[in-house]
C-alpha cells in the first residue's frame, strides 16, 4: 500500500502509485504518525462531542426528568416565552411521569435549571479545552481525561 502525505502534515490518503502524488504531497510507503497538532485537534473534537452528549442527556429536577436535547430546549423556551409574554396562562407539558399543566411560575425554575446546566457544560468544555491546549507532549494529550468535573444531572432546588 502507498500513501500521499500532505506536506503541511495535516493528513494523508491511499494511492495506487507514486504518480498519484500531487505537488502538495510527498510519497510514503507507510502511514505517517499523527502530528502533535492532529492529536490535539482530535482530542478537542472528542471533548466537544462529549460536552454535547452531556448537554443533551437531560437533567432530573426535583425528581422530574427534563429532556435537554435541542428540540426540547426549543419547546421549553417557546413555552416560557409564550407564558412570559402573556400569550397564554398555562401550557400542557408531557413528562415521563405524564402530562402536567405548567404556569409561568412553574416553568421559570425549569428554564433556569436547564439554562444553568447547559452553561455549566459549556464552561467545563472551555476549561478542558484551555488545559488541553496548554499541554506540550503527545503523551500528556493522550493521557488527559476530559470526563471530569461535569455538572450533576440531578438538581434539587
ROMI-362279 format. One record per residue (C-alpha): residue number from 1; x, y, z. Coordinates in Angstrom, 3 decimals, m for minus. Layout:
<rs>
+--------+----------+----------+----------+
! vexvex !        x !        y !        z !
+--------+----------+----------+----------+
!    NUM !        X !        Y !        Z !
...
+--------+----------+----------+----------+
</rs>
This chain:
<rs>
+--------+----------+----------+----------+
! vexvex !        x !        y !        z !
+--------+----------+----------+----------+
!      1 !    0.000 !    0.000 !    0.000 !
!      2 !    1.175 !    3.528 !   m0.799 !
!      3 !    0.290 !    6.897 !    0.625 !
!      4 !    0.326 !   10.533 !   m0.412 !
!      5 !    1.152 !   12.612 !    2.665 !
!      6 !    0.303 !   16.312 !    2.731 !
!      7 !    3.433 !   18.441 !    3.039 !
!      8 !    1.789 !   20.534 !    5.746 !
!      9 !    1.422 !   17.347 !    7.836 !
!     10 !   m2.366 !   17.628 !    8.022 !
!     11 !   m3.337 !   14.325 !    6.528 !
!     12 !   m2.721 !   11.606 !    4.007 !
!     13 !   m4.571 !    9.429 !    1.514 !
!     14 !   m4.139 !    5.994 !   m0.003 !
!     15 !   m2.852 !    6.000 !   m3.590 !
!     16 !   m2.278 !    3.394 !   m6.289 !
!     17 !    1.121 !    4.591 !   m7.440 !
!     18 !    3.692 !    7.350 !   m6.852 !
!     19 !    2.334 !    9.138 !   m9.935 !
!     20 !   m0.859 !    9.910 !   m7.948 !
!     21 !    1.028 !   12.280 !   m5.624 !
!     22 !    0.210 !   15.970 !   m6.148 !
!     23 !    2.648 !   18.875 !   m5.770 !
!     24 !    1.335 !   19.492 !   m2.208 !
!     25 !    2.112 !   15.905 !   m1.155 !
!     26 !    5.013 !   13.519 !   m0.702 !
!     27 !    5.073 !    9.783 !   m1.367 !
!     28 !    5.297 !    7.295 !    1.511 !
!     29 !    5.220 !    3.502 !    1.901 !
!     30 !    3.982 !    3.797 !    5.484 !
!     31 !    1.123 !    5.593 !    7.195 !
!     32 !    2.679 !    8.588 !    8.904 !
!     33 !    2.251 !    9.003 !   12.641 !
!     34 !   m0.187 !   11.752 !   13.556 !
!     35 !    1.364 !   15.091 !   14.393 !
!     36 !    1.021 !   16.778 !   17.779 !
!     37 !   m1.443 !   19.258 !   16.262 !
!     38 !   m3.562 !   16.425 !   14.824 !
!     39 !   m3.666 !   14.676 !   18.193 !
!     40 !   m4.699 !   17.902 !   19.942 !
!     41 !   m7.339 !   18.546 !   17.281 !
!     42 !   m8.735 !   15.013 !   17.683 !
!     43 !   m8.810 !   15.414 !   21.473 !
!     44 !  m10.683 !   18.732 !   21.157 !
!     45 !  m13.209 !   17.169 !   18.769 !
!     46 !  m13.758 !   14.307 !   21.222 !
!     47 !  m14.178 !   16.842 !   24.028 !
!     48 !  m16.789 !   18.802 !   22.063 !
!     49 !  m18.665 !   15.589 !   21.310 !
!     50 !  m18.542 !   14.587 !   24.979 !
!     51 !  m19.891 !   18.007 !   26.019 !
!     52 !  m22.735 !   17.687 !   23.520 !
!     53 !  m23.606 !   14.215 !   24.841 !
!     54 !  m23.664 !   15.574 !   28.401 !
!     55 !  m25.550 !   18.719 !   27.385 !
!     56 !  m28.319 !   16.775 !   25.647 !
!     57 !  m28.565 !   13.869 !   28.111 !
!     58 !  m31.194 !   15.614 !   30.227 !
!     59 !  m31.464 !   16.560 !   33.869 !
!     60 !  m33.613 !   15.484 !   36.762 !
!     61 !  m35.062 !   18.491 !   38.563 !
!     62 !  m36.648 !   17.759 !   41.932 !
!     63 !  m37.397 !   14.214 !   40.787 !
!     64 !  m38.783 !   15.136 !   37.342 !
!     65 !  m36.813 !   14.184 !   34.230 !
!     66 !  m36.328 !   17.167 !   31.902 !
!     67 !  m35.025 !   16.454 !   28.411 !
!     68 !  m32.281 !   18.798 !   27.220 !
!     69 !  m31.898 !   17.727 !   23.611 !
!     70 !  m32.027 !   20.541 !   21.074 !
!     71 !  m35.727 !   20.032 !   20.222 !
!     72 !  m36.779 !   20.037 !   23.867 !
!     73 !  m34.769 !   23.183 !   24.581 !
!     74 !  m36.611 !   24.942 !   21.741 !
!     75 !  m40.011 !   23.760 !   23.001 !
!     76 !  m39.176 !   24.743 !   26.559 !
!     77 !  m38.057 !   28.229 !   25.527 !
!     78 !  m41.127 !   28.633 !   23.308 !
!     79 !  m43.440 !   27.696 !   26.183 !
!     80 !  m41.584 !   30.062 !   28.522 !
!     81 !  m41.768 !   32.915 !   26.001 !
!     82 !  m45.499 !   32.358 !   25.435 !
!     83 !  m46.187 !   32.373 !   29.163 !
!     84 !  m43.846 !   35.312 !   29.869 !
!     85 !  m45.464 !   37.433 !   27.138 !
!     86 !  m48.987 !   36.597 !   28.302 !
!     87 !  m49.973 !   34.704 !   25.151 !
!     88 !  m51.472 !   32.072 !   27.456 !
!     89 !  m51.722 !   31.385 !   31.181 !
!     90 !  m50.733 !   27.700 !   31.150 !
!     91 !  m49.140 !   25.105 !   28.897 !
!     92 !  m49.654 !   21.356 !   28.765 !
!     93 !  m46.297 !   19.625 !   29.157 !
!     94 !  m45.567 !   15.937 !   28.732 !
!     95 !  m43.095 !   14.359 !   31.146 !
!     96 !  m42.036 !   10.757 !   31.751 !
!     97 !  m44.469 !   10.794 !   34.676 !
!     98 !  m47.353 !   12.014 !   32.482 !
!     99 !  m48.990 !   15.281 !   31.475 !
!    100 !  m48.664 !   18.355 !   33.646 !
!    101 !  m50.125 !   21.837 !   33.346 !
!    102 !  m47.418 !   24.480 !   33.831 !
!    103 !  m47.746 !   28.180 !   34.503 !
!    104 !  m45.065 !   30.848 !   34.248 !
!    105 !  m44.308 !   30.447 !   37.952 !
!    106 !  m43.804 !   26.706 !   37.478 !
!    107 !  m41.830 !   26.839 !   34.232 !
!    108 !  m39.346 !   29.562 !   35.258 !
!    109 !  m37.329 !   27.327 !   37.618 !
!    110 !  m37.235 !   24.638 !   34.934 !
!    111 !  m35.914 !   27.081 !   32.330 !
!    112 !  m33.372 !   28.464 !   34.799 !
!    113 !  m32.156 !   24.982 !   35.772 !
!    114 !  m31.805 !   23.855 !   32.146 !
!    115 !  m30.028 !   27.097 !   31.199 !
!    116 !  m27.637 !   26.857 !   34.154 !
!    117 !  m26.897 !   23.189 !   33.446 !
!    118 !  m26.155 !   23.831 !   29.765 !
!    119 !  m23.990 !   26.851 !   30.585 !
!    120 !  m22.051 !   24.755 !   33.107 !
!    121 !  m21.447 !   22.151 !   30.380 !
!    122 !  m20.006 !   24.809 !   28.065 !
!    123 !  m17.950 !   26.339 !   30.876 !
!    124 !  m16.461 !   22.930 !   31.666 !
!    125 !  m15.698 !   22.276 !   28.000 !
!    126 !  m13.883 !   25.626 !   27.820 !
!    127 !  m11.826 !   24.776 !   30.931 !
!    128 !  m10.817 !   21.415 !   29.495 !
!    129 !  m10.071 !   22.970 !   26.115 !
!    130 !   m7.769 !   25.531 !   27.720 !
!    131 !   m5.999 !   22.780 !   29.676 !
!    132 !   m5.569 !   20.595 !   26.575 !
!    133 !   m4.173 !   23.490 !   24.524 !
!    134 !   m1.612 !   24.150 !   27.280 !
!    135 !   m0.220 !   20.607 !   27.081 !
!    136 !    3.115 !   20.221 !   25.327 !
!    137 !    3.602 !   16.494 !   24.689 !
!    138 !    1.671 !   13.820 !   22.813 !
!    139 !    1.705 !   11.582 !   25.899 !
!    140 !    0.163 !   14.345 !   28.013 !
!    141 !   m2.574 !   14.987 !   25.448 !
!    142 !   m3.333 !   11.272 !   25.129 !
!    143 !   m3.448 !   10.873 !   28.913 !
!    144 !   m5.660 !   13.905 !   29.544 !
!    145 !   m9.074 !   12.912 !   30.967 !
!    146 !  m11.777 !   15.392 !   29.982 !
!    147 !  m14.579 !   13.328 !   31.551 !
!    148 !  m14.113 !   15.014 !   34.937 !
!    149 !  m15.823 !   17.953 !   36.661 !
!    150 !  m19.066 !   17.914 !   34.662 !
!    151 !  m22.203 !   19.322 !   36.304 !
!    152 !  m24.566 !   16.956 !   38.053 !
!    153 !  m27.614 !   15.951 !   36.060 !
!    154 !  m29.628 !   15.670 !   39.281 !
!    155 !  m30.711 !   19.060 !   40.551 !
!    156 !  m32.740 !   19.959 !   43.617 !
!    157 !  m33.899 !   23.456 !   44.354 !
+--------+----------+----------+----------+
</rs>
